[in-house]
Amino acid sequence: MGAPQAIEMLTQRASVLRESLQRSRSNTERMVAMLGSFDHRLSALESAMRPTQVRTRAIRMAHENIDNTLKATAVVLTHFELLRQAEVAILKGPDEDLQSFLDAVDLLQCNIRFFSTNKISMSEYGLLNHANNLLSKAVVKLGDEFRQLLATYSKPIDLEFIAAFPPNSLPSLSRATGSQSDGGNHAPASNHSEHQGRSLETPMYKTPTLMPPRILPLLHNLAEQLVQAGYQQRCSRIYSDARASALESSLQKLGVDELTKDGVQKMEWDALETKIQDWVHLMQIAVNLLFAEERKICDQIFYGVAFNSDLCFAEVTVNSVSMLLSFGDSVAKSKRSPEKIFPLLDMHEVLHELQPEIARIFEGKACSEIQQSTLSLAKHLAHAVKGTFLNFEEIIEKDSTKTMVADGTVHPLSSYVINYMKFLFDYRLTMERILQEVEFGNKTDSQLAIMTMRIMQSLQNNLDGKSKQYKDPALTYLFLMNNIHYMVRSLSRSEAKDLLGDDWVQRHRRIVQQNANQYKRVAWAKILQTLSVQGLSSLGSSSSLGAEGGNSSGVSRASIKERFKSFNMQFEELHQRQSQWVVPDRELREYLRLAVAEVLLPAYRSFIKRFGLLVENSSKPQKYNRYTPEDIEQLLDGFFQGNTLGEPKAFES
């Protein structure tokens, strides 16, 4: 195919394509015209339908408004009916059916909340005011019922409970501090009974019923309604007045009112000591039973109530706590005397033991002042204990009593101080805790040990002064030996041994030994000199004593007789005097007799062996050689027995 033909074919095809495009354009224009006509018709139709749509929407909204109005009216009518029902029950009062009355108050409060939180018409404002007035009347009746129930069931503690646990049912927290010497004037606490254990564990008491359990739910509901109605203060005042009065009456029945008088300062010691024992007992009952039970009642009644129950509980208990603590404070501030330290420690201990329970019962900011008052009393008692203990040292140092034990035995002051300290060691932990607050020197040392050593030194100083009253130096040393030995023996058999340490014990045992040696030297030196060969007269200047056991013709018979007579007279005098003296400790007494025998008997046997023959040939040998060594040994056994002056002598010439 040639080029011209190809061009011709392309031209024909282009022409056909052009005609096809022209027809398509014409069809498009006709379609656009048709669609434009439809749009115009739809717009006209929409304009025609619009009024109908508006009327239909208005009708629908009207139906919805009518439905909503009917529903709202139904709700209002329902609350109106509930209000009417509540009014009937409230006006009827709680006397016949308390629960129905409480339910009615609930309904009334629901109605008030409904009308207060929803838009209401002017006519409904009157209804709201009526409901509020009705609620005010209901609250008055609620308060009256709350008060009436509390007054009816808030009674003092049962008399049967008191009879079951009288004040003397607790183990006494005091102790006896008897004197070793019956004739002494010192008695640190003559009426203290023996302390039974060092624990203040609370006895297992039966919990008192301060409020019947069946009443608590009713009181809870009443309190809840009062608080919800906005009468928190009224609720608190009604509750605290009723419960506080009952609690105070319970304590008065237990005898607390008698312990708070200002006459503490004027009380006789025996009466005051009894009051303190009662107070310790009552503190345990009050905290572990009365206050603890009162807290449970308060928590149960106000559980889940938007109310400061801690403040209410504090108002209930504050006067009762004050009644208890005021007596303790008066005792702490009273005049100090040594015997008061044990009751003071009992009081401090019971507060210390009860402190965790007090913190649990009186928890919360509202009760913080009550907690602080108990801590403050504990501090006052601790200061009183410290001051009394420090004053005790001064009293011992300056004791100027002229009482002198004629037989050299343990002085009443020694018995008093040692017994005082031994009983004080029963409170060792408490004393350590209290004394640790006072700076006595090295804080790493036991403060009680330091004070005990100081008091023992004060006692020694005083005994040194009293020992100078004896005219016989031998009795001076015997007196010191007895008293210091009593100190060492007594303290080494108590807890004080660990407290004071072995060094202190050993040092004072050496002092006892030194005084025993001094006694032996002073009392027996003269009679031993009589048995010596020194100073014996001889027949001639060249004469000398014969061999041991031989008859010495060089010694004057007269001088030997004089020596025997002198020995007899001195020994009889020593026997008469020292058999009246006393060494109360059996072991020490035997030791001292043996120590005397060990120096006296060998010297006496030697003297008899040398010079006995010189007097045996005389007309009355028994006048001179009156005692055998065995007689002397037997008579020594009568020394330090405390024989009276009226007893006959054990020997006659």
C-alpha positions in Angstrom: 0.0 0.0 0.0 1.3 3.4 -1.0 1.7 6.4 1.1 -1.2 8.3 -0.4 -3.6 5.5 0.4 -2.5 5.4 4.0 -3.0 9.0 4.4 -6.5 8.7 2.9 -7.4 6.0 5.4 -6.2 8.1 8.3 -8.2 11.0 7.1 -11.4 9.0 6.9 -10.9 7.6 10.4 -10.2 11.0 11.8 -13.5 12.2 10.2 -15.4 9.3 11.7 -13.9 10.1 15.1 -14.8 13.8 14.8 -18.4 12.9 14.0 -18.5 10.5 17.0 -17.2 13.2 19.4 -19.8 15.7 18.1 -22.6 13.3 18.7 -21.3 12.6 22.3 -21.1 16.3 23.0 -24.7 16.8 21.8 -25.9 13.9 24.1 -24.0 15.4 27.1 -25.6 18.8 26.6 -29.1 17.3 26.4 -28.3 15.2 29.6 -27.2 18.3 31.5 -30.3 20.1 30.4 -32.4 17.2 31.7 -30.6 17.1 35.1 -31.0 20.9 35.5 -34.7 20.5 35.0 -34.8 17.7 37.7 -32.9 19.9 40.2 -35.3 22.8 39.7 -38.2 20.4 40.2 -36.7 19.0 43.5 -36.1 22.5 44.8 -39.6 23.3 44.2 -40.8 20.1 45.9 -38.6 20.8 48.9 -40.0 24.2 49.3 -43.4 22.8 49.1 -42.6 20.1 51.8 -40.9 22.4 54.3 -44.0 23.6 56.2 -45.1 20.0 56.6 -41.7 19.1 58.1 -41.9 22.0 60.5 -45.3 21.0 61.7 -44.3 17.4 62.1 -41.2 18.4 64.2 -43.3 20.6 66.4 -45.8 17.9 67.0 -43.0 15.5 68.0 -41.4 18.0 70.4 -44.8 18.7 71.9 -45.3 14.9 72.5 -41.9 14.7 74.1 -42.5 17.7 76.4 -45.8 16.2 77.4 -44.2 12.9 78.3 -41.4 14.7 80.3 -43.9 16.8 82.1 -46.0 13.8 82.9 -42.9 12.0 84.2 -41.8 15.0 86.3 -45.3 15.4 87.6 -45.3 11.7 88.5 -42.0 12.1 90.4 -43.2 15.2 92.2 -46.5 13.4 93.1 -44.5 10.4 94.3 -42.3 12.7 96.6 -45.4 14.5 97.7 -46.9 11.1 98.7 -43.7 10.1 100.4 -43.7 13.4 102.2 -47.2 12.8 103.4 -46.4 9.4 104.6 -43.3 10.7 106.4 -45.3 13.5 108.0 -47.8 11.0 109.4 -45.0 8.8 111.0 -43.1 11.9 112.3 -46.1 13.5 113.9 -46.9 10.2 115.5 -43.4 10.2 117.1 -40.8 7.5 117.9 -42.4 6.1 121.0 -44.4 3.3 119.5 -42.1 2.3 116.6 -38.7 3.9 116.6 -37.6 2.2 113.4 -40.6 3.4 111.4 -39.9 6.9 112.7 -36.3 6.7 111.6 -37.4 5.4 108.1 -39.8 8.4 107.9 -37.0 10.8 108.7 -35.0 9.1 105.9 -37.9 9.7 103.5 -38.2 13.3 104.6 -34.5 14.0 104.1 -34.7 12.4 100.6 -37.7 14.7 99.7 -35.8 17.8 100.9 -32.8 16.8 98.9 -35.0 16.3 95.8 -36.8 19.6 96.1 -33.5 21.4 96.9 -31.6 20.1 93.9 -34.4 20.3 91.2 -36.0 23.4 89.7 -39.4 23.8 91.4 -42.3 26.1 90.9 -43.4 28.7 93.3 -46.0 26.4 94.7 -43.4 23.8 95.4 -41.4 26.3 97.5 -44.1 26.1 100.1 -43.8 22.3 100.0 -40.1 22.6 100.6 -40.5 24.9 103.5 -43.1 22.6 105.0 -40.7 19.7 104.7 -37.9 21.7 106.4 -40.2 22.6 109.2 -41.3 19.0 109.6 -37.6 18.0 109.7 -36.9 20.4 112.5 -39.7 18.8 114.5 -38.3 15.4 113.7 -34.8 16.4 114.8 -36.2 17.6 118.1 -37.9 14.3 118.6 -34.7 12.5 117.4 -32.7 14.4 120.0 -35.2 13.7 122.7 -35.2 10.0 121.8 -31.4 9.9 121.6 -31.2 11.6 125.0 -33.9 9.3 126.5 -32.1 6.2 125.4 -28.8 7.4 126.6 -30.3 8.4 130.0 -32.1 5.1 130.4 -29.1 2.9 129.6 -26.1 5.0 130.7 -25.9 3.8 134.2 -22.8 3.6 136.5 -20.8 0.4 136.7 -22.7 -2.5 138.2 -22.4 -2.9 142.0 -21.8 -6.7 141.4 -18.8 -5.8 139.3 -17.4 -3.6 142.0 -18.0 -6.3 144.6 -16.2 -8.8 142.4 -13.1 -6.6 142.1 -12.6 -4.6 145.3 -9.4 -2.4 145.5 -7.5 -5.0 147.5 -8.2 -7.7 144.9 -5.0 -6.7 143.1 -1.7 -8.0 144.3 -0.3 -5.2 146.4 2.3 -3.1 144.6 4.0 -2.2 147.8 6.6 -4.0 149.8 7.7 -4.6 153.3 11.0 -3.2 154.4 11.4 -4.7 157.8 14.4 -4.0 160.0 16.9 -6.7 161.0 17.2 -5.0 164.4 14.0 -5.1 166.4 15.1 -2.2 168.5 15.7 0.2 165.6 13.7 3.4 165.0 14.2 3.2 161.2 11.5 1.6 159.1 11.5 2.6 155.4 8.0 1.5 154.8 6.6 -0.2 157.8 3.2 -0.9 156.3 4.3 -2.0 152.8 3.3 -5.6 152.1 5.7 -7.8 150.2 5.7 -7.0 146.5 4.4 -10.0 144.6 6.4 -10.0 141.4 7.6 -7.0 139.5 5.0 -7.1 136.9 1.9 -4.9 136.7 0.1 -7.3 134.4 -3.6 -6.5 134.4 -5.7 -9.2 136.0 -8.2 -10.9 133.7 -11.3 -9.0 134.6 -14.8 -9.6 133.3 -15.6 -6.7 130.9 -18.3 -4.6 132.5 -21.5 -4.0 130.4 -21.7 -0.2 130.2 -24.4 -0.2 127.5 -26.7 -3.1 126.4 -25.5 -4.3 122.9 -29.1 -4.3 121.5 -29.3 -0.5 122.1 -26.2 0.4 120.2 -27.7 0.0 116.6 -30.6 2.2 117.6 -28.3 4.9 119.0 -26.2 4.6 115.9 -29.2 5.2 113.6 -30.4 8.2 115.8 -26.9 9.7 115.7 -26.6 9.2 112.0 -30.0 11.0 111.4 -29.0 13.9 113.7 -25.7 14.4 112.0 -27.2 14.1 108.5 -29.7 16.7 109.5 -26.8 19.0 110.4 -27.1 18.8 114.1 -23.6 17.5 114.9 -23.1 19.7 117.9 -26.5 18.8 119.4 -25.7 15.1 118.9 -22.3 15.5 120.5 -23.6 17.5 123.5 -26.4 15.0 124.2 -24.0 12.0 124.0 -21.1 13.5 126.0 -23.4 14.8 128.8 -25.0 11.4 129.3 -21.9 9.2 129.0 -19.6 11.5 130.9 -22.0 11.6 133.9 -22.3 7.8 133.9 -18.5 7.4 133.7 -17.8 9.8 136.5 -20.4 8.1 138.6 -18.7 4.7 138.0 -15.4 6.1 139.1 -17.0 7.6 142.2 -18.5 4.2 143.0 -15.0 2.8 142.8 -13.8 5.5 145.2 -12.0 7.9 142.9 -13.8 10.9 144.3 -12.1 10.2 147.7 -8.7 10.3 146.1 -8.8 13.8 144.7 -9.1 15.9 147.8 -6.6 18.5 148.7 -6.0 16.8 152.0 -3.2 14.6 150.5 -0.6 16.8 152.3 -2.3 16.4 155.6 -2.9 12.6 155.4 -1.2 10.2 157.7 1.3 8.0 156.0 -0.7 4.8 156.5 -3.8 6.3 155.1 -2.0 7.9 152.1 -0.2 4.6 151.3 -3.6 2.8 151.2 -5.0 5.5 149.0 -2.1 5.1 146.6 -2.5 1.4 146.4 -6.2 1.9 145.6 -5.2 4.5 143.0 -2.9 2.0 141.2 -5.7 -0.5 141.2 -8.2 2.0 139.9 -5.9 3.2 137.1 -5.8 -0.4 135.8 -9.6 -0.8 136.0 -10.3 2.7 134.5 -7.9 2.3 131.5 -8.2 -1.4 130.7 -11.9 -1.7 131.4 -13.9 1.5 131.7 -12.1 3.8 129.2 -11.5 0.9 126.8 -15.2 -0.1 126.9 -16.3 3.5 126.6 -14.2 3.9 123.5 -15.8 0.8 121.9 -19.3 2.2 122.6 -18.4 5.5 121.1 -16.9 3.9 118.0 -19.9 1.7 117.4 -22.5 4.4 117.8 -20.7 6.8 115.4 -19.3 4.3 113.0 -19.6 5.5 109.4 -21.1 8.8 110.6 -19.6 12.0 109.3 -18.8 13.1 112.8 -15.7 13.8 114.9 -16.1 10.8 117.3 -12.6 11.4 118.8 -13.7 14.9 120.0 -16.9 13.4 121.4 -15.0 10.7 123.3 -12.5 13.3 124.6 -15.4 15.3 126.0 -16.9 12.2 127.6 -13.6 11.2 129.4 -11.7 14.4 130.1 -13.2 15.0 133.6 -12.9 11.3 134.6 -9.2 11.3 133.5 -8.7 14.5 135.4 -10.3 13.0 138.5 -7.8 10.1 138.4 -4.7 12.1 137.6 -5.2 14.9 140.0 -4.6 12.6 143.0 -1.3 11.4 141.4 -0.2 14.9 140.7 -0.9 15.8 144.4 1.1 12.9 145.6 4.0 13.8 143.2 4.0 17.3 144.6 3.7 16.3 148.3 6.5 16.6 150.8 9.2 14.1 150.1 10.2 11.4 152.5 12.2 8.2 151.9 9.2 5.8 152.4 7.3 7.5 149.6 9.6 6.3 146.9 8.0 2.9 146.6 4.4 4.1 146.2 5.8 6.7 143.8 7.5 4.0 141.8 4.3 1.9 141.8 2.4 4.9 140.4 5.0 5.6 137.8 5.2 1.9 136.8 1.4 1.6 136.3 1.4 4.7 134.1 4.4 3.3 132.1 2.7 -0.1 131.7 -0.6 1.5 130.7 0.8 4.0 128.3 0.5 1.9 125.1 -3.2 1.2 126.0 -3.8 4.9 126.8 -2.3 5.8 123.4 -4.6 3.3 121.7 -7.7 4.4 123.5 -7.1 8.1 123.3 -5.8 8.2 119.8 -6.5 11.2 117.5 -5.8 14.9 117.7 -8.8 15.6 119.8 -7.5 13.3 122.6 -3.9 14.6 122.5 -4.3 16.7 125.6 -5.5 13.7 127.6 -2.5 11.7 126.4 -0.2 14.6 127.3 -1.7 14.8 130.8 -0.8 11.2 131.5 2.7 11.7 130.2 3.0 14.8 132.2 2.0 13.0 135.4 4.6 10.2 134.6 7.2 12.9 134.4 6.2 14.6 137.6 6.3 11.2 139.4 9.7 10.5 137.9 11.0 13.8 139.2 9.6 13.0 142.6 11.3 9.6 142.6 14.6 11.3 141.6 14.3 13.9 144.2 13.4 11.4 146.9 16.3 9.2 146.0 18.7 12.1 146.0 17.3 13.3 149.3 17.7 9.8 150.8 21.5 10.0 150.3 21.6 13.3 152.2 19.4 11.9 155.0 21.7 9.0 155.5 24.8 11.2 155.4 23.4 13.6 158.0 21.6 11.1 160.2 22.4 12.3 163.7 20.3 9.9 165.8 22.1 9.2 169.1 20.9 5.6 169.2 23.9 3.5 170.1 23.8 -0.3 170.0 25.6 -1.2 173.2 26.5 -4.7 172.0 28.1 -3.6 168.8 25.6 -5.4 166.5 24.1 -4.1 163.3 22.8 -0.6 163.7 19.1 0.1 162.9 20.3 2.7 160.3 22.2 -0.1 158.5 19.2 -2.4 158.5 17.0 0.5 157.3 19.3 1.5 154.4 20.1 -2.0 153.3 16.5 -3.2 153.3 15.5 0.0 151.6 18.0 -0.6 148.8 17.2 -4.3 148.5 13.5 -3.5 147.9 14.5 -0.7 145.6 16.3 -3.2 143.4 13.0 -4.8 142.7 12.3 -1.7 140.7 15.7 -1.8 139.0 14.5 -1.3 135.4 12.2 1.5 136.4 14.9 3.2 138.5 17.5 2.9 135.7 15.0 4.4 133.3 14.3 7.3 135.6 17.9 8.0 136.8 19.2 7.9 133.2 17.7 11.3 132.8 19.9 12.7 135.6 23.5 13.4 134.9 25.5 11.7 137.6 28.8 11.4 135.7 29.7 8.8 133.1 26.5 8.0 131.3 27.9 4.7 130.1 27.7 3.4 133.7 24.6 2.3 135.5 23.2 5.4 137.3 21.5 3.2 139.9 24.9 1.5 140.6 26.5 4.9 141.0 23.8 6.2 143.3 23.9 2.9 145.3 27.7 3.2 145.8 27.2 6.8 146.9 24.5 5.8 149.4 26.7 3.0 150.8 29.5 5.4 151.2 27.2 7.8 153.0 26.2 5.0 155.3 29.8 4.1 156.0 30.6 7.7 156.8 27.7 7.9 159.2 28.7 4.6 160.8 32.3 5.8 161.2 30.9 8.8 163.2 28.6 6.6 165.3 31.5 4.2 166.1 33.4 7.0 167.8 30.7 7.0 170.6 32.2 3.8 172.0 34.7 4.2 174.8 36.1 0.7 174.2 38.2 0.8 170.9 37.7 -2.9 170.5 33.9 -2.4 170.4 34.4 0.3 167.8 36.1 -2.1 165.4 33.6 -4.9 166.2 30.7 -2.5 165.4 32.3 -1.4 162.1 33.1 -5.0 161.3 29.4 -6.1 161.9 27.8 -3.3 160.0 30.1 -3.4 156.9 29.8 -7.2 156.8 26.0 -6.9 157.0 26.2 -4.5 154.0 28.4 -6.8 151.9 26.5 -10.0 152.8 23.1 -8.5 152.2 23.9 -6.8 148.9 25.9 -9.7 147.5 22.9 -11.9 148.0 20.6 -9.6 146.0 20.5 -8.1 142.5 22.9 -5.5 143.8 25.9 -7.8 143.4 25.6 -7.7 139.6 24.9 -4.0 139.8 27.8 -3.1 142.1 30.3 -5.6 140.7 32.8 -7.9 142.2 35.4 -5.2 142.8 33.1 -3.3 145.2 32.2 -6.6 147.1 35.9 -7.6 147.4 37.0 -4.2 148.5 34.4 -4.1 151.3 35.2 -7.6 152.4 38.8 -6.5 152.9 37.4 -3.6 155.1 35.6 -6.2 157.1 38.8 -8.2 157.5 40.8 -5.1 158.5 38.3 -4.2 161.2 38.3 -7.8 162.5 42.1 -7.6 162.7 42.0 -4.3 164.5 39.5 -5.7 167.0 41.8 -8.7 167.7 44.8 -6.5 168.1 43.1 -3.9 170.4 41.0 -6.3 172.5 43.7 -9.1 173.1 47.0 -7.3 173.0 47.2 -6.6 176.7 46.3 -10.1 177.8 48.8 -11.6 175.3 51.4 -9.4 176.8 50.6 -10.9 180.2 51.5 -14.4 178.8 54.8 -13.2 177.4 58.2 -13.7 179.2 59.0 -10.1 179.0 59.1 -8.2 182.2 59.2 -11.2 184.5 61.2 -10.5 187.7 64.3 -12.7 188.4 66.1 -13.7 191.6 69.3 -12.3 190.3 70.6 -10.3 187.5 72.3 -13.3 186.0 69.3 -15.5 186.2 67.7 -16.6 183.0 64.7 -18.6 182.1 65.1 -22.3 181.9 64.5 -24.3 178.8 60.9 -24.6 177.7 59.0 -26.9 180.0 61.6 -26.7 182.8 61.2 -25.1 186.1 63.2 -21.8 186.1 64.6 -21.2 189.5 65.8 -17.8 188.1 62.2 -16.5 187.8 60.4 -15.1 190.8 57.6 -17.2 191.9 55.7 -14.1 193.0 56.0 -12.6 189.6 54.5 -15.8 188.0 51.7 -15.7 190.5 51.0 -12.1 189.6 51.0 -13.0 185.9 48.5 -15.8 186.5 46.3 -13.5 188.6 46.5 -10.8 186.0 45.6 -13.2 183.2 42.6 -14.6 185.2 41.3 -11.1 186.0 41.7 -9.8 182.4 40.1 -12.9 180.8 37.2 -12.8 183.2 36.7 -9.2 182.5 36.9 -9.8 178.7 34.5 -12.7 179.0 32.0 -10.8 181.0 32.1 -7.8 178.7 32.4 -9.5 175.3 29.9 -12.2 176.0 27.4 -9.3 176.0 28.6 -8.1 172.6 27.0 -9.5 169.5 28.2 -10.8 166.2 24.9 -11.6 164.6 26.3 -13.5 161.6 27.1 -17.1 162.6 30.0 -17.6 160.2 31.6 -14.3 161.1 31.1 -15.1 164.8 32.8 -18.5 164.5 35.6 -16.9 162.4 36.3 -14.3 165.1 36.3 -16.8 167.9 38.7 -19.0 166.0 40.9 -16.1 165.2 41.1 -15.2 169.0 41.7 -18.8 169.9 44.5 -19.2 167.4 46.6 -16.5 169.1 45.4 -16.9 172.7 45.5 -20.7 173.3 49.0 -21.4 172.0 50.3 -18.5 174.2 48.4 -19.8 177.2 49.6 -23.4 176.8 53.2 -22.2 176.4 52.9 -20.1 179.6 51.5 -22.9 181.6 54.0 -25.4 180.3 56.9 -23.1 181.4 55.7 -21.7 184.6 52.8 -23.9 185.8 55.0 -25.9 188.2 55.9 -22.7 190.1 52.3 -22.3 191.3 51.3 -26.0 191.6 53.3 -26.4 194.9 51.6 -23.4 196.5 48.9 -23.7 199.1 46.1 -22.7 196.7 47.3 -23.5 193.2 43.7 -23.2 191.8 43.8 -19.6 192.8 46.4 -18.9 190.2 46.2 -21.7 187.6 42.4 -21.4 187.4 41.7 -22.5 183.8 43.0 -25.2 181.6 43.4 -24.4 177.9 40.3 -26.5 177.3 38.4 -24.3 179.8 39.6 -21.2 177.9 38.5 -22.7 174.6 35.1 -23.5 176.0 34.6 -20.1 177.5 35.6 -18.5 174.2 32.5 -20.1 172.7 30.4 -17.9 174.9 31.8 -14.7 173.4 29.6 -12.5 171.1 26.4 -14.2 172.3 24.7 -11.1 173.6 24.3 -12.3 177.2 22.7 -9.7 179.4 24.4 -8.0 182.3 22.1 -9.7 184.8 23.3 -13.2 183.8 25.7 -14.9 186.3 29.3 -15.3 185.4 30.5 -18.5 183.9 33.3 -18.7 186.4 34.0 -18.0 190.1 37.2 -17.9 192.0 
